[in-house]
């Protein structure tokens, strides 16, 4: 499973999702969009919006989400640690 987490520095919801993934030992790649035009454009192209946190889980986009929703989705997908 490949998880990409799109974040913006200073975003408290991004911090919560990042912390959740780290606490549960889930491997992910973080792409900080603020100050990185390529990551920002990738976020918009994939999700159709500019809000974070947004996740790409094996090509499934979860836009403008929160830790509660991410936890539920990963549990439903049977990800270890959830």
DOROKE-696597 format. One record per atom (N, C-alpha, C): x, y, z; atom name. Coordinates in Angstrom, 1 decimal, always signed. Layout:
BEGIN
[node [X; Y; Z]; CA]
...
END
This chain:
BEGIN
[node [+0.8; -1.2; +0.0]; N]
[node [+0.0; +0.0; +0.0]; CA]
[node [+0.9; +1.2; +0.0]; C]
[node [+0.6; +2.2; -0.9]; N]
[node [+1.3; +3.4; -1.0]; CA]
[node [+0.4; +4.5; -0.5]; C]
[node [+0.9; +5.3; +0.5]; N]
[node [+0.2; +6.4; +1.0]; CA]
[node [+1.0; +7.7; +0.9]; C]
[node [+0.4; +8.7; +0.2]; N]
[node [+1.0; +10.0; +0.1]; CA]
[node [+0.1; +10.9; +0.9]; C]
[node [+0.7; +11.7; +1.8]; N]
[node [+0.0; +12.7; +2.6]; CA]
[node [+0.5; +14.1; +2.1]; C]
[node [-0.5; +14.8; +1.6]; N]
[node [-0.2; +16.2; +1.2]; CA]
[node [-0.5; +17.1; +2.4]; C]
[node [+0.4; +17.9; +2.7]; N]
[node [+0.3; +18.8; +3.9]; CA]
[node [+0.7; +20.2; +3.6]; C]
[node [+0.4; +21.1; +4.5]; N]
[node [+0.8; +22.5; +4.5]; CA]
[node [+1.3; +22.8; +5.9]; C]
[node [+2.5; +23.4; +6.0]; N]
[node [+3.1; +23.7; +7.3]; CA]
[node [+2.1; +24.6; +8.0]; C]
[node [+2.0; +24.4; +9.3]; N]
[node [+1.1; +25.2; +10.2]; CA]
[node [-0.3; +24.7; +10.2]; C]
[node [-0.6; +23.7; +9.5]; N]
[node [-2.0; +23.1; +9.4]; CA]
[node [-2.2; +22.1; +10.6]; C]
[node [-3.1; +22.5; +11.5]; N]
[node [-3.3; +21.5; +12.7]; CA]
[node [-3.9; +20.2; +12.3]; C]
[node [-4.7; +20.2; +11.3]; N]
[node [-5.3; +18.9; +10.8]; CA]
[node [-4.3; +18.0; +10.2]; C]
[node [-3.4; +18.7; +9.4]; N]
[node [-2.2; +17.9; +8.9]; CA]
[node [-1.4; +17.3; +9.9]; C]
[node [-1.1; +18.0; +11.0]; N]
[node [-0.3; +17.5; +12.1]; CA]
[node [-1.0; +16.3; +12.7]; C]
[node [-2.4; +16.4; +12.9]; N]
[node [-3.1; +15.3; +13.5]; CA]
[node [-3.0; +14.0; +12.7]; C]
[node [-3.2; +14.2; +11.4]; N]
[node [-3.1; +13.0; +10.5]; CA]
[node [-1.7; +12.4; +10.4]; C]
[node [-0.7; +13.3; +10.3]; N]
[node [+0.7; +12.8; +10.3]; CA]
[node [+1.0; +12.1; +11.6]; C]
[node [+0.6; +12.6; +12.8]; N]
[node [+0.8; +12.0; +14.1]; CA]
[node [+0.1; +10.6; +14.1]; C]
[node [-1.1; +10.6; +13.7]; N]
[node [-1.9; +9.3; +13.7]; CA]
[node [-1.1; +8.2; +12.9]; C]
[node [-0.7; +8.6; +11.7]; N]
[node [+0.0; +7.6; +10.8]; CA]
[node [+1.3; +7.1; +11.5]; C]
[node [+2.1; +8.1; +12.1]; N]
[node [+3.3; +7.7; +12.7]; CA]
[node [+3.1; +6.9; +14.0]; C]
[node [+2.1; +7.2; +14.8]; N]
[node [+1.8; +6.5; +16.0]; CA]
[node [+1.4; +5.0; +15.7]; C]
[node [+0.7; +4.8; +14.6]; N]
[node [+0.3; +3.5; +14.2]; CA]
[node [+1.3; +2.8; +13.3]; C]
[node [+2.4; +3.4; +13.1]; N]
[node [+3.5; +2.7; +12.3]; CA]
[node [+3.2; +2.5; +10.9]; C]
[node [+2.4; +3.4; +10.3]; N]
[node [+2.0; +3.3; +8.9]; CA]
[node [+3.0; +4.0; +8.0]; C]
[node [+3.6; +3.4; +7.0]; N]
[node [+4.5; +4.0; +6.1]; CA]
[node [+3.8; +5.0; +5.2]; C]
[node [+4.3; +6.1; +5.1]; N]
[node [+3.7; +7.1; +4.2]; CA]
[node [+4.8; +8.1; +3.7]; C]
[node [+4.5; +8.8; +2.6]; N]
[node [+5.4; +9.8; +2.1]; CA]
[node [+4.6; +11.1; +2.3]; C]
[node [+5.3; +12.1; +2.9]; N]
[node [+4.7; +13.4; +3.1]; CA]
[node [+5.2; +14.3; +2.0]; C]
[node [+4.2; +15.1; +1.5]; N]
[node [+4.5; +16.1; +0.4]; CA]
[node [+4.0; +17.4; +0.9]; C]
[node [+4.9; +18.2; +1.4]; N]
[node [+4.6; +19.6; +1.9]; CA]
[node [+4.4; +20.5; +0.7]; C]
[node [+3.2; +21.0; +0.6]; N]
[node [+2.7; +21.8; -0.6]; CA]
[node [+3.1; +23.3; -0.5]; C]
[node [+3.2; +23.8; +0.7]; N]
[node [+3.4; +25.2; +0.8]; CA]
[node [+4.9; +25.4; +0.5]; C]
[node [+5.2; +26.2; -0.5]; N]
[node [+6.5; +26.4; -1.0]; CA]
[node [+7.1; +25.4; -2.0]; C]
[node [+6.3; +24.4; -2.3]; N]
[node [+6.7; +23.5; -3.3]; CA]
[node [+5.6; +23.4; -4.4]; C]
[node [+5.9; +24.2; -5.5]; N]
[node [+4.9; +24.3; -6.6]; CA]
[node [+4.5; +23.0; -7.2]; C]
[node [+5.5; +22.1; -7.4]; N]
[node [+5.2; +20.8; -8.0]; CA]
[node [+4.3; +20.0; -7.2]; C]
[node [+4.5; +19.9; -5.9]; N]
[node [+3.6; +19.2; -5.0]; CA]
[node [+2.2; +19.8; -4.9]; C]
[node [+2.2; +21.2; -4.9]; N]
[node [+0.9; +21.8; -4.9]; CA]
[node [+0.1; +21.5; -6.1]; C]
[node [+0.8; +21.6; -7.3]; N]
[node [+0.1; +21.3; -8.6]; CA]
[node [-0.4; +19.9; -8.6]; C]
[node [+0.4; +19.0; -8.1]; N]
[node [+0.1; +17.6; -8.0]; CA]
[node [-1.2; +17.4; -7.1]; C]
[node [-1.2; +18.1; -6.0]; N]
[node [-2.4; +18.0; -5.1]; CA]
[node [-3.7; +18.4; -5.9]; C]
[node [-3.6; +19.6; -6.5]; N]
[node [-4.7; +20.1; -7.3]; CA]
[node [-5.1; +19.1; -8.4]; C]
[node [-4.2; +18.6; -9.1]; N]
[node [-4.5; +17.7; -10.2]; CA]
[node [-5.2; +16.4; -9.8]; C]
[node [-4.7; +15.9; -8.6]; N]
[node [-5.3; +14.7; -8.1]; CA]
[node [-6.6; +14.9; -7.4]; C]
[node [-6.8; +16.0; -6.7]; N]
[node [-8.0; +16.1; -5.9]; CA]
[node [-9.0; +17.2; -6.4]; C]
[node [-8.5; +18.0; -7.3]; N]
[node [-9.4; +19.1; -7.8]; CA]
[node [-9.6; +20.2; -6.8]; C]
[node [-8.8; +20.3; -5.8]; N]
[node [-8.9; +21.3; -4.8]; CA]
[node [-7.6; +21.6; -4.1]; C]
[node [-7.5; +22.6; -3.2]; N]
[node [-6.2; +23.1; -2.7]; CA]
[node [-6.1; +22.8; -1.2]; C]
[node [-7.0; +22.1; -0.6]; N]
[node [-7.0; +22.0; +0.9]; CA]
[node [-6.3; +20.8; +1.3]; C]
[node [-5.7; +20.9; +2.5]; N]
[node [-5.0; +19.8; +3.1]; CA]
[node [-5.5; +19.6; +4.5]; C]
[node [-5.3; +18.4; +5.1]; N]
[node [-4.6; +17.3; +4.6]; CA]
[node [-5.4; +16.5; +3.5]; C]
[node [-4.7; +16.1; +2.5]; N]
[node [-5.3; +15.2; +1.5]; CA]
[node [-4.4; +14.0; +1.4]; C]
[node [-5.0; +12.8; +1.3]; N]
[node [-4.3; +11.6; +1.1]; CA]
[node [-4.5; +11.0; -0.2]; C]
[node [-3.5; +10.3; -0.7]; N]
[node [-3.6; +9.5; -1.9]; CA]
[node [-3.2; +8.1; -1.4]; C]
[node [-4.2; +7.2; -1.3]; N]
[node [-4.0; +5.8; -0.8]; CA]
[node [-4.2; +4.9; -2.0]; C]
[node [-3.1; +4.5; -2.6]; N]
[node [-3.1; +3.6; -3.7]; CA]
[node [-4.0; +4.2; -4.8]; C]
[node [-4.0; +5.5; -5.0]; N]
[node [-4.7; +6.1; -6.1]; CA]
[node [-6.1; +6.6; -5.7]; C]
[node [-6.5; +6.2; -4.5]; N]
[node [-7.8; +6.7; -4.0]; CA]
[node [-7.6; +8.0; -3.2]; C]
[node [-8.2; +9.1; -3.6]; N]
[node [-8.0; +10.4; -3.0]; CA]
[node [-9.0; +10.7; -1.9]; C]
[node [-8.5; +11.1; -0.8]; N]
[node [-9.3; +11.5; +0.3]; CA]
[node [-8.9; +13.0; +0.6]; C]
[node [-9.7; +13.9; +0.1]; N]
[node [-9.4; +15.3; +0.1]; CA]
[node [-9.9; +16.0; +1.4]; C]
[node [-9.1; +17.0; +1.8]; N]
[node [-9.5; +17.9; +2.9]; CA]
[node [-10.1; +17.0; +4.1]; C]
[node [-9.3; +16.2; +4.6]; N]
[node [-9.8; +15.2; +5.6]; CA]
[node [-9.3; +15.5; +7.0]; C]
[node [-9.6; +14.6; +7.9]; N]
[node [-9.1; +14.7; +9.3]; CA]
[node [-8.7; +13.3; +9.8]; C]
[node [-8.1; +13.3; +11.0]; N]
[node [-7.6; +12.1; +11.6]; CA]
[node [-8.7; +11.0; +11.8]; C]
[node [-9.9; +11.5; +12.2]; N]
[node [-11.0; +10.5; +12.5]; CA]
[node [-11.4; +9.8; +11.2]; C]
[node [-11.5; +10.5; +10.1]; N]
[node [-11.9; +9.9; +8.8]; CA]
[node [-10.8; +9.0; +8.3]; C]
[node [-9.5; +9.5; +8.5]; N]
[node [-8.4; +8.6; +8.0]; CA]
[node [-8.3; +7.3; +8.8]; C]
[node [-8.5; +7.4; +10.1]; N]
[node [-8.5; +6.2; +10.9]; CA]
[node [-9.6; +5.2; +10.5]; C]
[node [-10.8; +5.7; +10.2]; N]
[node [-11.9; +4.9; +9.8]; CA]
[node [-11.6; +4.2; +8.4]; C]
[node [-11.1; +5.0; +7.5]; N]
[node [-10.8; +4.5; +6.2]; CA]
[node [-9.7; +3.4; +6.2]; C]
[node [-8.7; +3.7; +7.0]; N]
[node [-7.6; +2.7; +7.0]; CA]
[node [-8.1; +1.4; +7.8]; C]
[node [-8.9; +1.6; +8.8]; N]
[node [-9.5; +0.4; +9.4]; CA]
[node [-10.3; -0.4; +8.4]; C]
[node [-11.2; +0.3; +7.6]; N]
[node [-12.0; -0.4; +6.6]; CA]
[node [-11.1; -1.2; +5.6]; C]
[node [-9.9; -0.6; +5.3]; N]
[node [-9.0; -1.2; +4.3]; CA]
[node [-8.2; -2.3; +4.9]; C]
[node [-8.3; -2.5; +6.2]; N]
[node [-7.6; -3.6; +6.9]; CA]
[node [-6.1; -3.3; +7.1]; C]
[node [-5.8; -2.0; +7.2]; N]
[node [-4.4; -1.7; +7.4]; CA]
[node [-3.9; -2.1; +8.8]; C]
[node [-2.8; -2.7; +8.9]; N]
[node [-2.2; -3.1; +10.2]; CA]
[node [-2.1; -1.9; +11.1]; C]
[node [-2.5; -2.1; +12.3]; N]
[node [-2.4; -1.0; +13.3]; CA]
[node [-3.7; -0.3; +13.5]; C]
[node [-4.7; -0.6; +12.7]; N]
[node [-6.0; +0.0; +12.8]; CA]
[node [-7.0; -1.1; +13.0]; C]
END
